[in-house]
Amino acid sequence: MTLIRNVCVYCGASAGTEPEFLRAAVRFGELLAAARVGLVYGGGNGGLMGAVAQSVLTHGGHVTGIIPDFLVEREHMLEAAQELVVVPDMHARKRLMFERSDAFVALPGGVGTLEELVEQLTWVQLDRHEKPVLIADIAGFWRPLLSLLAHMRQFGFIRAGSEIRYLVTEAVEDILPMLENAAKAAPLAARRRPLDARL
């Protein structure tokens, strides 16, 4: 039985400059639908966000969009999603995305994507949860971040015993198998425990 039922995807509201980014988003949406894994995402209809969600829908999958009310028009909320949740602010959005998801994937994106990813890495480092977090390093997009994390280790700001646990792949096809394997390795109690109980 699969442990990954819903994956939260963080990615750009723009498509970026490299065709590989858009291809990866579309392909990942197809793979989610084929595996009957639901998509949880920011609710927008543009850029990589819209591409992955539309691909899930096109291939018969389930999409949950969670969007703050002030972004409904700015990010052109995806009306076709099976479930749309409009929340009052960014904090509520991130909390609900966490609660609805079994794992997290960062595709290429901007400052918002980075902030969401780093928050999850921080929560994992602080042992607030054990849900898998995966960095999809499409076309080398996240290499500067990975170098920065190595830099932090070198200078003692990420120490042994407080390591950040995350997965990295360049291949979209590897994402779901890696997440499933990581979920199986996590203690059952940690997987089931709600975030509120550990803050």
C-alpha positions as CSV (number, residue, x, y, z in Angstrom):
1,M,0.0,0.0,0.0
2,T,1.3,3.4,-0.9
3,L,2.1,5.9,1.9
4,I,2.2,8.8,-0.4
5,R,-1.4,9.8,-1.3
6,N,-1.0,13.5,-1.8
7,V,2.1,15.5,-2.8
8,C,2.5,19.2,-2.2
9,V,4.4,20.8,-5.1
10,Y,6.1,24.2,-4.6
11,C,7.0,25.9,-7.9
12,G,6.9,29.1,-9.8
13,A,3.9,31.2,-10.9
14,S,6.0,31.9,-13.9
15,A,7.4,29.3,-16.4
16,G,11.0,30.5,-16.2
17,T,13.4,30.8,-19.1
18,E,14.3,27.1,-19.7
19,P,11.9,24.8,-21.6
20,E,13.0,21.9,-19.4
21,F,11.2,23.5,-16.4
22,L,7.8,23.5,-18.2
23,R,8.4,20.0,-19.5
24,A,9.2,18.7,-16.0
25,A,6.1,20.3,-14.6
26,V,3.9,18.7,-17.2
27,R,5.6,15.3,-16.9
28,F,5.3,15.3,-13.2
29,G,1.6,16.1,-13.4
30,E,1.2,13.1,-15.7
31,L,3.1,10.9,-13.3
32,L,1.1,12.0,-10.3
33,A,-2.2,11.2,-12.1
34,A,-0.9,7.8,-13.4
35,A,0.1,6.9,-9.8
36,R,-3.3,8.1,-8.4
37,V,-1.4,10.5,-6.2
38,G,-3.2,13.8,-5.5
39,L,-1.6,17.2,-6.1
40,V,-1.7,19.8,-3.4
41,Y,-0.5,23.2,-4.6
42,G,-0.9,26.9,-4.5
43,G,-4.1,27.1,-6.6
44,G,-2.8,29.3,-9.4
45,N,-3.3,28.8,-13.2
46,G,-0.1,30.3,-14.5
47,G,3.5,29.3,-14.9
48,L,4.8,26.0,-13.6
49,M,2.0,26.0,-11.0
50,G,-0.7,26.0,-13.6
51,A,1.2,23.5,-15.8
52,V,1.6,20.8,-13.2
53,A,-2.1,21.2,-12.1
54,Q,-3.5,21.2,-15.6
55,S,-1.4,18.2,-16.5
56,V,-2.8,16.3,-13.5
57,L,-6.3,17.2,-14.5
58,T,-5.7,16.3,-18.2
59,H,-4.5,12.8,-17.2
60,G,-7.4,12.2,-14.8
61,G,-5.8,13.0,-11.5
62,H,-7.0,15.0,-8.5
63,V,-6.0,18.6,-7.7
64,T,-6.4,20.5,-4.5
65,G,-5.6,24.2,-4.8
66,I,-5.1,26.3,-1.7
67,I,-4.8,30.0,-2.3
68,P,-5.1,33.2,-0.2
69,D,-7.9,35.4,-1.1
70,F,-5.7,38.3,-2.2
71,L,-4.1,36.1,-4.8
72,V,-7.3,34.7,-6.3
73,E,-7.3,37.2,-9.2
74,R,-3.6,37.9,-9.3
75,E,-2.6,34.2,-9.8
76,H,-5.8,33.4,-11.8
77,M,-7.1,30.7,-9.5
78,L,-7.6,27.4,-11.4
79,E,-11.3,26.9,-11.4
80,A,-11.1,23.4,-12.9
81,A,-9.5,21.9,-9.8
82,Q,-11.7,19.4,-8.0
83,E,-11.1,21.2,-4.7
84,L,-10.3,24.8,-4.2
85,V,-9.7,26.3,-0.7
86,V,-9.5,30.0,-0.3
87,V,-7.8,31.0,2.9
88,P,-7.3,34.4,4.6
89,D,-3.5,34.6,4.5
90,M,-0.2,32.9,3.5
91,H,0.3,31.3,6.9
92,A,-3.1,29.6,6.7
93,R,-2.2,28.5,3.1
94,K,1.1,26.9,4.2
95,R,-0.4,25.2,7.2
96,L,-3.2,23.7,5.2
97,M,-0.8,22.6,2.4
98,F,1.2,20.8,5.1
99,E,-1.8,19.1,6.6
100,R,-3.1,17.9,3.3
101,S,0.2,16.5,2.1
102,D,2.3,13.4,2.7
103,A,5.4,14.7,1.0
104,F,6.8,17.9,-0.5
105,V,8.5,18.6,-3.9
106,A,10.2,21.8,-5.0
107,L,10.3,22.4,-8.7
108,P,12.0,25.5,-10.0
109,G,10.5,28.8,-8.8
110,G,11.1,32.2,-7.2
111,V,11.4,33.6,-3.8
112,G,8.0,32.2,-2.7
113,T,9.0,28.7,-3.7
114,L,12.4,29.1,-1.9
115,E,10.7,30.3,1.2
116,E,8.2,27.4,1.3
117,L,11.0,24.9,0.7
118,V,13.3,26.3,3.3
119,E,10.5,26.3,5.8
120,Q,9.9,22.6,5.3
121,L,13.7,21.9,5.6
122,T,13.7,23.9,8.8
123,W,10.8,21.9,10.3
124,V,12.5,18.6,9.3
125,Q,15.8,19.8,10.8
126,L,14.0,20.7,14.1
127,D,12.2,17.3,14.1
128,R,8.7,18.8,13.7
129,H,7.8,16.1,11.1
130,E,9.2,13.3,9.0
131,K,7.4,13.8,5.8
132,P,9.8,13.5,2.8
133,V,11.1,16.7,1.2
134,L,12.5,16.5,-2.3
135,I,14.4,19.1,-4.3
136,A,13.8,18.5,-8.1
137,D,17.0,19.9,-9.5
138,I,15.7,20.4,-13.1
139,A,18.4,21.6,-15.4
140,G,20.6,22.3,-12.4
141,F,18.2,25.0,-11.2
142,W,18.8,24.3,-7.4
143,R,22.6,23.8,-7.6
144,P,23.3,27.2,-6.0
145,L,21.0,26.3,-3.1
146,L,22.7,22.9,-2.7
147,S,26.1,24.7,-2.8
148,L,24.9,27.1,-0.1
149,L,23.8,24.2,2.1
150,A,27.2,22.6,1.7
151,H,28.8,26.0,2.5
152,M,26.7,26.2,5.7
153,R,28.0,22.7,6.7
154,Q,31.6,23.7,6.0
155,F,31.3,26.7,8.4
156,G,29.6,24.8,11.1
157,F,26.1,26.2,10.8
158,I,24.6,22.8,9.9
159,R,26.2,20.5,12.4
160,A,26.2,16.8,12.8
161,G,23.2,15.9,14.8
162,S,21.1,18.7,13.3
163,E,21.5,17.7,9.7
164,I,18.8,18.7,7.1
165,R,17.2,15.6,5.6
166,Y,16.1,16.1,2.0
167,L,16.2,14.2,-1.3
168,V,17.6,15.5,-4.6
169,T,17.0,14.2,-8.1
170,E,17.4,15.6,-11.6
171,A,14.9,13.1,-13.1
172,V,11.2,13.7,-12.7
173,E,10.6,9.9,-13.1
174,D,12.5,9.3,-9.9
175,I,10.5,11.6,-7.6
176,L,7.6,9.4,-6.6
177,P,9.7,6.2,-6.0
178,M,12.1,8.3,-3.9
179,L,9.3,9.8,-1.9
180,E,7.7,6.4,-1.3
181,N,11.0,4.8,-0.2
182,A,11.6,7.7,2.2
183,A,8.1,7.5,3.7
184,K,8.6,3.8,4.3
185,A,11.8,4.5,6.2
186,A,10.2,7.1,8.5
187,P,8.8,5.9,11.9
188,L,5.1,5.2,11.8
189,A,4.4,7.4,14.8
190,A,6.2,10.3,13.3
191,R,4.3,10.0,10.0
192,R,0.9,10.1,11.8
193,R,1.6,12.8,14.4
194,P,0.0,16.1,13.4
195,L,2.3,19.1,13.2
196,D,0.5,21.0,16.0
197,A,1.4,18.3,18.4
198,R,5.1,18.8,17.8
199,L,5.5,22.6,17.7
